[in-house]
């Protein structure tokens, strides 16, 4: 979906401290000692709701009827109803060796892969809940991890710029690629930024299916961390499997 040549061209053009964003699991990336890796997690139910909002926001999916050469199937049709999508997300994979995640990779396998490497000195696990509860504190934690010195005079401006409302207001500048790609442009891409919107949509049977998947795929401490973050569960590096 993002041409390889354009990707390398964009990376090479970065003049600041280089960074890359990916939705790949950590075991799908090369791990270099000199590279820092930051994984941002979110409760699966909120992540699913956010994914549905994003996919449904695209103006068109021109690849929908085409056979994807990587998997030999057309791009999966996503239901309009969030409840129907939640069930699909929990039960339908895109890859034969996974059991969930359509139209992307398995959420559960991704979290397991990052949790397995959480004690590496160049890996940092961050959680959406913690960013919402203590944005400034988490930003300090990330800056320390990256060995970035903080300009105290500018720090309040940095924190304010990282709030959801400020990013949404500056969406067209931050994410120009979605202006024409999404219905509503960047305003749709930066959608709500809140948790728990799934509650009125997902059925009790599908929530039970989610809980079962969590029990099957996650260790107790991983399950607690994915649901609540570091402030609630503790520092991932110090938690047992």
C-alpha positions in Angstrom: 0.0 0.0 0.0 3.0 2.3 0.4 5.5 1.8 -2.5 8.9 0.6 -1.3 10.8 3.2 -3.4 8.8 6.0 -2.0 9.3 4.7 1.5 13.1 4.7 1.2 13.0 8.1 -0.5 11.0 9.5 2.4 13.4 8.0 5.0 16.5 9.2 3.2 15.0 12.8 3.1 14.8 13.0 6.9 17.2 15.6 8.1 16.3 15.4 11.7 16.9 12.5 14.1 15.6 9.7 12.0 12.5 7.8 13.1 10.3 5.2 11.5 6.7 4.2 12.3 5.4 0.7 11.7 2.5 -1.6 12.7 4.7 -4.7 12.4 5.2 -6.9 15.4 8.6 -6.7 17.0 9.5 -10.2 15.8 8.9 -8.9 12.2 11.7 -6.3 12.6 15.5 -6.6 12.7 16.7 -5.7 16.2 19.8 -3.6 16.2 21.6 -2.7 19.5 22.1 0.9 18.2 18.4 1.4 17.4 15.8 2.4 20.0 12.3 0.7 19.7 9.2 2.2 21.3 6.0 0.2 21.2 2.7 2.0 22.0 -0.1 -0.3 23.1 -3.8 0.1 23.7 -6.6 -2.0 25.1 -7.7 -4.4 22.3 -11.3 -3.3 22.3 -10.3 0.4 21.9 -7.7 -0.6 19.2 -10.4 -2.5 17.3 -12.8 0.5 17.4 -10.1 2.8 16.2 -9.1 0.5 13.4 -12.8 0.3 12.3 -13.1 4.1 12.3 -9.9 4.4 10.2 -10.8 1.8 7.6 -14.4 3.1 7.2 -13.1 6.6 6.9 -11.3 6.0 3.6 -12.9 7.7 0.6 -12.3 4.6 -1.5 -10.4 1.3 -1.3 -9.3 0.9 -4.9 -7.6 -2.4 -4.0 -10.8 -3.9 -2.6 -11.6 -6.1 -5.6 -8.0 -6.9 -6.5 -6.1 -10.0 -5.6 -3.3 -9.2 -3.1 -0.3 -11.0 -4.5 1.2 -11.5 -1.0 -1.8 -13.5 0.3 -3.6 -14.6 -2.9 -6.9 -13.1 -1.8 -8.7 -9.8 -2.3 -8.6 -7.2 0.3 -11.3 -8.2 2.9 -14.6 -6.3 2.9 -15.1 -4.6 6.2 -18.7 -4.4 7.6 -20.1 -1.0 8.5 -21.4 -2.1 11.9 -18.7 -2.0 14.6 -20.1 -5.0 16.4 -19.9 -7.1 13.2 -16.4 -5.9 12.6 -15.3 -6.7 16.2 -16.4 -10.3 15.6 -14.5 -10.4 12.3 -11.5 -8.9 13.9 -11.5 -11.6 16.6 -12.1 -14.6 14.4 -10.7 -13.8 10.9 -7.0 -13.6 10.0 -5.3 -12.4 6.9 -2.5 -14.9 7.3 -2.9 -18.7 7.7 -0.7 -18.9 10.7 -2.8 -16.4 12.7 -6.3 -16.5 14.1 -7.5 -12.8 14.1 -6.8 -9.3 13.0 -8.5 -8.7 9.7 -7.6 -6.6 7.7 -4.2 -6.3 9.3 -1.9 -8.6 11.4 -3.0 -10.2 14.7 -3.3 -7.6 17.5 -2.7 -10.4 20.1 0.5 -11.8 18.4 1.9 -8.3 18.0 1.5 -7.6 21.7 3.1 -11.0 22.6 6.1 -10.2 20.4 6.7 -6.8 22.0 6.2 -8.2 25.5 8.8 -10.9 24.9 11.5 -8.2 24.3 10.4 -5.8 27.0 13.5 -6.1 29.1 15.9 -5.2 26.4 17.6 -1.9 27.2 16.7 -0.5 23.8 13.0 -1.4 23.9 10.4 0.7 25.7 6.8 -0.2 26.1 4.4 2.7 26.3 0.6 2.6 26.8 -2.2 4.8 25.5 -3.8 5.0 29.0 -0.6 6.2 30.5 -0.2 8.9 27.9 -3.8 10.1 28.6 -3.3 10.0 32.4 0.1 11.6 32.6 1.2 12.9 29.2 4.1 15.1 30.6 5.4 12.2 32.7 5.3 9.7 29.8 7.0 12.2 27.5 9.8 12.6 30.1 10.1 8.9 30.3 10.4 8.7 26.5 12.9 11.5 26.3 15.1 9.8 29.0 14.9 6.6 27.0 16.1 8.4 23.8 18.7 10.4 25.7 17.0 13.6 24.6 17.7 16.6 26.8 14.7 18.7 27.5 14.6 22.5 27.1 12.6 23.4 30.2 11.4 26.7 28.8 9.9 25.0 25.8 8.7 21.9 27.7 5.1 23.2 28.4 4.7 24.0 24.6 5.9 20.5 23.7 3.4 18.9 26.1 0.6 21.0 24.8 1.5 20.3 21.2 1.3 16.5 22.0 -2.3 16.7 23.3 -5.0 15.1 21.2 -6.9 18.4 20.7 -3.7 20.2 19.5 -2.8 17.4 17.1 -6.3 17.3 15.7 -6.3 21.1 15.2 -3.0 20.8 13.3 -4.0 17.5 11.6 -3.6 18.8 8.0 0.0 19.8 8.7 0.9 16.7 10.7 -0.8 14.2 8.4 -1.2 15.7 4.9 -1.3 12.3 3.3 -4.9 11.7 4.6 -6.4 14.9 3.4 -7.7 13.4 0.2 -7.6 9.8 1.2 -10.2 10.0 4.0 -13.7 11.4 4.2 -13.2 14.5 6.3 -9.4 14.4 5.8 -7.1 14.8 8.8 -10.0 15.7 11.0 -11.4 12.2 10.4 -8.0 10.6 10.9 -7.6 12.2 14.3 -11.0 11.0 15.3 -12.0 10.9 19.0 -9.0 10.0 21.1 -11.1 8.5 23.9 -11.4 5.0 25.4 -14.5 2.9 26.0 -16.5 3.9 22.9 -16.9 0.2 22.2 -19.1 -0.4 25.2 -22.5 0.3 23.5 -21.6 -1.6 20.4 -20.0 -4.9 21.2 -22.2 -7.8 22.3 -21.7 -9.8 25.5 -20.9 -12.9 23.5 -18.2 -11.2 21.5 -16.8 -9.6 24.7 -16.6 -13.1 26.1 -14.8 -14.2 23.0 -12.3 -11.3 23.5 -11.7 -12.3 27.1 -11.1 -15.9 26.0 -8.6 -14.8 23.4 -6.8 -12.7 26.0 -6.7 -15.7 28.3 -5.4 -17.9 25.5 -2.8 -15.6 24.1 -1.6 -13.4 27.0 0.1 -14.2 30.3 -1.7 -12.6 33.3 0.7 -9.7 33.6 0.6 -9.0 29.8 -3.2 -9.1 29.9 -3.2 -6.6 32.9 -0.8 -4.3 31.2 -2.6 -4.3 27.8 -5.9 -3.5 29.6 -4.6 -0.8 31.9 -1.1 0.3 31.1 2.0 0.8 33.3 0.3 3.0 35.9 -2.2 0.3 36.7 -0.1 -2.9 36.1 3.4 -1.8 36.8 6.6 -1.3 34.8 6.6 -4.1 32.1 10.4 -4.6 32.6 9.9 -5.6 36.2 6.8 -7.8 35.7 7.1 -11.5 35.5 5.7 -13.4 32.5 
